Amino acid sequence: MRLQIIAALALLLSGCSSIIEGTSQEVMVNTTPDKAQCDLVREGVTIASINSTPASTTIKKDKHDITIKCNKAGYQEATYFNKSDAAGATVGNIILGGGIGWAIDSASGADNKYTSPVNMTLVPAEKHKKKK
């Protein structure tokens, strides 16, 4: 009976991050100046775009990092490396749910999170100086 209760608790707690934090996340991007166009790139593939900052987009969470690239006419491209970190519920899931819960969350990406909001400053492009 005791073993059945433990097994039932482990099953209930498995996938804790999936339940608490979900498998997708909203990432907010702010730029100075605003009205920049930004792409969120993971492993060389654009996974989301923002047409005009400030704005947010929803992405699927994953263990791979994201690079945010923002562009605006008259400014140099700005980039931000958004590292995929462990979500808060992951530690509790490993302690309480054990390996089964962590494996479920890891497979779905629910045990990851990205920084949000992201604040970026675009630097004015240098104009080519004419030599005299």
N, C-alpha and C positions, 0 to 999 in steps of 0.2 A: 504494500500500500504506500509506504513511504517513497519508494522508488517511482511509483506512478505519479505522485504529487510533484516530485522533483522534475520528472520528465514533462509534466504538464506545464509547470512554471517556466521551464527552459523554452518550451514551444511558444508560450505566450509572450515571452520576452525577446524571442528571436525576431530579427528585423526591426529592432527598436528605433534605429535612426531612420529607417524607411517610414515608420509610422510617425515619428516626432518631427523629423526635418524634411522628409520627402526626397524624391529623386531629381527634382529640378530646383533652380534657384533664380531669383531676380537679381540682376547686377545693374546697379545705377552708375552712370558715367556722367561726371561733371567736367567741363573744360573751361579754361580761361584763355581766350575769350570763348563765349558760347557759340552755338550754331556750327559746331564741327561735325564731320561725318566720321564715324568710328566703326571698325570691324573687330570682332572678337574671333581670334584664330587659335585653333587647337590642333596640334600635330600637322600644321601646314594647310588645314582646311578651315575656311570661314564658317563658323557655326551660327553667327548672328551679326546683324548690322544695326547701327543706330544712325538714322538720317540726319538728326539735328540735336545736339546736346543743349541742355541737360535732358537726359531721357534714360529709361531703363529697358532691359530686355530680359526675357526668361530663357535660361539655358539648362540643358541636361547636365547634372553633376557627373564628374568623372575623376579618375585619379590623375589625369594629365593636366598640366598647367595650361593657362590661356595667356596669349599676348593680345593686348588691346592696342590697336593702331588707330590714331585719330589724325585727320587731315582737314585743313581749311586753307582756302586760297590766301596767299601772302604769308603763310606760316610754314615752318618746318614740321615734318611729321613728328608726332609725339607717340611714344610707346610706353606701355606699362606691363610689367610681367606680373600676372595674377596667379600666384602659387596655389595649387590645390592642397589644402590642409585638412586635417581631421576635424570632422564635425563634433560638436560638444557631446552628443548622445553616444558617440562611438565608445568612449571609455566605459561608460556605464553599461553599455551593451556587452562589452567584452567581459566585464566583471560579473554581471548578473546573468547574461544570456549565454556566455561561453562562446566557443568557436562557431557554433551553428548560426547564431544571430549575426556575428561579425561577418561570416561568409556570405550571408544573404545581403547584408548592407553593402559589402564590398563589391559584390557582383552587380548590384543595381546603381552604385555610385552614391548611395545615400550617406555613406560614411565620410564624404568629402564636402568641402565648402570653399567658396572663393571670397576674397575681400569685396565688400560693397558697403558704402559707395566708394567709387574710385574717383579721385580728383587729379586732373592733369592740367599742366600749363603748356600752351603752345608758344614757341619762341618765334618772333617775326623772322621771316626769311631775309637773308642778307642780299641786298641788291649789288650786282656786280659793278664795281667801281671802274670807270673808264680811266685808262692810263693816259696821261698827257705827254 
